[in-house]
Amino acid sequence: LLAGLRVIDLSRNLPGPFCTRMLADLGAEIIKVEPPEGDPTRPLGPLFDALNHGKECRLIDFRQRAGLQQLRGWLADADVMLDSFRPGTLQAMGLDFDSLKRTHPKLVMVSITGYGQHGVWSQRAGHDLNFMAMSGALDQSRAPTGEMALSNVQWGDLAGGSAMAAIAILAAVFDANKRGQGRHVDVSMAHGVHAHLL
């Protein structure tokens, strides 16, 4: 279904890699870009394999100019770049949307963040439990006796992050193909979970 769609995946851990695994399952070409030490899930073997099957893995040193130059070369014929860095990190590397769109106007960028690109919480670290709590979803997860009950599914990462990012990518690529212009979409996991509370 997605044959011909080329995605450069800079994300790590769970939300971004699961998003691009879904896209790979649908036929997209995924290039997973890792730092020299590899994705943090590599030591977890089966989890890394489950998240990254069907992808081409490449290593670069994000701290070196040569590595960033190599990455820019890969982006030249990509449709999408996905990241999960804290806001401001891409800009510091010269990989922000305003910089990249000059040479690649149709590029779609999707950033998975905890709490969005802007605002007082934008620089805060977080995990699935934090996003569930801040969205209000955690308070609704209770045992029959009323105590808090934690799900064994990471809804903040997967529903708020992975699924929302996949939808954003497909919608933005569809629009870019019509208008000839890409865009930068911010996927906040806390806000993504909150959107599921109908």
Disulfide bonds with the S-S distance in Angstrom:
none
